[in-house]
Amino acid sequence: MEGTPHPIPRSVEEVFNDFKGRRAGLIKALTTDVEKFFQQCDPEKENLCLYGLPNETWEVNLPVEEVPPELPEPALGINFARDGMQEKDWLSLVAVHSDSWLLSVAFYFGARFGFGKSDRKRLFQMINELPTVFEVVTGAAKQAKDQAAAQNNSSKSKNSGRMPSRQPEAQQKGVKMSAAKDEEESGEEEEDDDEQGATLCGACGDNYANDEFWICCDICERWFHGKCVKITPAKAEHIKQYKCPSCSSKRARV
């Protein structure tokens, strides 16, 4: 979805320069221009993609309509996850998909213009010398550099380059879910006619079941089947504050 046509890279050096330009644009969107990027990823809009352009700029736009596209397409619908995750986790997720897209574009050019084994290897080695977008956005690249410097200067610097753990957040959410599950299991031991405390899915209205994954909205405190709100246990581990679709739409209208 690039409004201005760019020269098609044909050599290893040209493909690498194209890669560097697109990478610089993506890093700018996810770091220095992050507020502008956040505003453009409105969940009320259609599926949106983040494009890095060869001239070191970026744009958020709809995917191209032609099938197959002229170039590989970035991850689709990044705007839909914006308000359902903590901002740093959302940016990290977009960064990971951006790294994947950059590689696919580079090696698409390599395949299109018949790069041999040695050219493909040289291209990858040149790309691999640069930190990934994910490493830059999360600070991992700087931490790794600091850790290497600390190890060279002193063997006593044990804490440099350590990534912050997200485990406590996952554990807290797991405790919250387990507590609700324990409450329901204890409620099943009471008389059958006491159904006022039964947990119902805020989306479909069905009862709680032991073998189903549930998640609670931190705003309205209603519980939902994961499948009803399209949240998996793996995705829930990265969500610090979950807002159900109803609460998310209310925020968008404010």
C-alpha positions in Angstrom: 0.0 0.0 0.0 2.7 2.4 -1.0 1.4 5.6 -2.7 4.7 6.5 -4.4 6.4 3.9 -6.4 9.9 3.0 -5.3 12.7 1.5 -7.5 12.7 -2.3 -7.4 15.9 -3.6 -5.8 17.7 -6.2 -7.8 21.1 -6.8 -6.2 22.0 -8.0 -2.7 23.1 -4.5 -1.8 19.9 -2.9 -3.1 17.7 -5.4 -1.3 19.6 -4.8 1.9 19.3 -1.0 1.5 15.5 -1.5 0.9 15.4 -3.6 4.1 17.2 -0.9 6.1 14.9 1.8 4.9 11.8 -0.1 5.8 13.2 -1.2 9.1 14.1 2.4 10.0 10.5 3.5 9.2 9.0 0.7 11.4 11.3 1.6 14.3 10.3 5.2 14.0 6.6 4.3 14.2 7.1 2.1 17.3 9.4 4.5 19.2 9.7 8.2 18.3 6.3 8.4 16.5 4.5 6.0 18.9 1.7 8.4 19.9 0.9 9.2 16.3 1.0 5.5 15.5 -1.3 4.7 18.4 -3.9 7.2 17.3 -3.9 5.9 13.8 -4.6 2.3 14.9 -8.3 3.0 15.8 -10.1 -0.3 16.7 -13.3 1.2 15.2 -11.7 1.2 11.7 -11.3 -1.8 9.4 -8.3 -4.2 9.3 -5.2 -2.1 9.3 -1.5 -2.8 8.6 1.7 -1.1 9.5 4.0 -0.5 6.4 7.6 0.4 6.5 8.7 2.2 3.4 12.1 2.2 1.7 12.6 6.0 2.3 12.6 5.4 6.1 9.0 6.5 6.6 5.9 4.5 7.7 2.2 4.4 7.2 -0.9 2.7 8.7 -3.2 1.7 5.9 -5.6 -1.0 4.6 -4.1 -4.0 2.8 -4.0 -4.0 -1.0 -7.0 -5.4 -2.8 -5.3 -7.4 -5.5 -4.6 -11.1 -4.9 -1.9 -12.1 -4.7 -0.3 -8.7 -3.8 2.8 -7.3 -5.5 4.7 -7.6 -2.2 4.1 -9.7 0.9 1.6 -8.0 3.2 2.2 -7.1 6.9 0.2 -8.5 9.8 -3.5 -7.7 9.3 -5.8 -6.1 12.0 -3.2 -4.8 14.4 -5.6 -2.0 15.4 -8.1 -4.6 16.9 -5.6 -5.6 19.6 -4.7 -2.1 20.6 -7.0 -1.6 23.5 -7.1 -5.3 24.6 -3.4 -5.4 25.7 -1.0 -3.3 27.7 0.6 -0.8 25.3 4.2 -2.1 25.6 3.0 -5.7 24.9 1.0 -4.5 21.9 4.0 -2.6 20.5 6.2 -5.7 21.1 3.6 -7.9 19.2 3.6 -5.5 16.3 7.4 -5.4 16.3 7.6 -9.2 16.1 5.2 -9.3 13.1 7.2 -6.4 11.5 10.4 -8.3 11.7 8.7 -11.3 10.0 7.4 -9.0 7.3 10.8 -7.4 6.7 12.4 -10.8 6.1 9.6 -11.9 3.8 9.9 -8.8 1.7 13.7 -9.1 1.4 13.7 -12.7 0.4 10.7 -12.2 -1.9 13.0 -9.9 -3.9 15.8 -12.5 -3.6 13.5 -15.2 -5.0 12.1 -12.9 -7.7 15.5 -12.0 -9.1 17.1 -15.4 -8.7 19.5 -15.0 -5.9 21.7 -18.1 -5.5 22.7 -19.8 -2.3 25.8 -17.5 -1.8 23.7 -14.3 -2.4 21.0 -15.5 0.0 23.5 -16.3 2.6 25.3 -12.9 2.2 21.9 -11.1 2.4 20.9 -12.8 5.6 24.3 -12.2 7.2 24.0 -8.5 6.4 20.5 -8.4 7.8 21.5 -10.4 10.9 24.2 -7.9 11.8 21.4 -5.4 12.6 19.2 -5.7 15.8 15.7 -6.7 15.1 12.8 -4.3 15.4 11.6 -6.2 18.4 15.0 -5.9 20.1 15.0 -2.1 19.5 11.4 -1.6 20.7 11.8 -3.7 23.8 15.2 -2.4 24.7 16.7 -5.9 24.4 19.4 -4.7 21.9 20.6 -2.0 24.4 20.5 -4.5 27.3 22.5 -7.1 25.3 25.1 -4.4 24.4 25.3 -3.2 28.1 25.6 -6.8 29.3 28.5 -7.5 26.9 30.3 -4.3 28.0 29.7 -5.1 31.7 31.1 -8.7 31.2 34.2 -7.3 29.6 34.7 -4.7 32.3 33.8 -6.7 35.4 32.6 -10.3 36.1 30.7 -8.9 39.1 28.0 -7.2 37.0 25.4 -9.9 37.1 22.2 -7.8 36.7 22.9 -6.0 33.4 20.8 -7.0 30.4 18.2 -8.8 32.4 14.8 -8.7 30.8 11.8 -7.8 33.2 9.7 -10.9 33.9 6.0 -10.9 33.0 5.4 -14.0 35.2 3.9 -12.2 38.1 1.2 -10.7 35.8 0.4 -14.1 34.4 0.3 -15.6 37.9 -2.1 -12.8 39.2 -4.5 -13.4 36.3 -4.3 -17.2 36.9 -5.1 -16.6 40.5 -8.1 -14.5 39.5 -9.4 -17.2 37.2 -8.7 -20.0 39.7 -10.6 -18.1 42.4 -13.7 -17.8 40.3 -13.4 -21.5 39.4 -13.1 -22.5 43.1 -16.2 -20.4 43.9 -18.2 -22.1 41.3 -17.0 -25.6 42.3 -18.0 -24.9 45.9 -21.3 -23.5 44.8 -22.1 -26.8 43.0 -22.0 -28.5 46.4 -24.9 -26.4 47.6 -28.5 -27.1 46.9 -29.6 -27.1 43.3 -32.2 -24.5 43.8 -29.6 -21.9 44.8 -28.8 -20.6 41.3 -28.5 -16.9 42.0 -24.7 -17.0 42.5 -24.2 -19.0 39.2 -21.7 -17.4 36.8 -23.1 -16.7 33.4 -21.1 -15.7 30.3 -21.7 -12.0 29.6 -21.7 -12.7 25.8 -23.8 -15.9 25.3 -25.5 -16.3 28.7 -24.4 -19.9 29.2 -23.3 -21.3 32.6 -19.8 -21.8 33.7 -18.2 -25.2 32.8 -15.1 -26.7 34.4 -13.5 -27.6 31.1 -13.8 -24.1 29.5 -11.5 -21.1 29.7 -13.0 -18.0 31.1 -11.8 -14.4 31.5 -13.1 -11.5 33.7 -13.5 -7.9 32.4 -11.5 -5.6 34.7 -14.0 -2.8 34.1 -17.5 -4.3 34.5 -16.3 -7.5 36.3 -18.4 -9.7 34.1 -17.0 -13.2 33.1 -16.9 -14.4 29.5 -16.1 -17.6 27.7 -12.7 -17.1 26.1 -14.1 -18.4 22.8 -17.0 -15.9 22.9 -14.6 -12.9 23.1 -11.8 -14.5 21.0 -9.3 -14.6 23.9 -7.1 -17.7 24.3 -5.2 -18.7 27.6 -1.9 -17.8 25.8 -3.2 -14.4 24.8 -4.6 -13.7 28.3 -1.1 -14.1 29.8 0.0 -10.9 27.9 -3.1 -8.8 28.9 -2.6 -6.8 32.1 -6.1 -5.2 32.1 -8.8 -7.0 30.0 -11.7 -4.9 28.7 -14.6 -6.8 27.2 -16.0 -5.7 23.8 -18.8 -3.7 25.4 -16.5 -1.7 27.7 -14.0 -1.2 24.8 -16.7 0.3 22.6 -17.9 2.6 25.4 -14.3 3.9 25.8 -14.1 4.5 22.0 -17.3 6.6 22.0 -16.1 8.9 24.9 
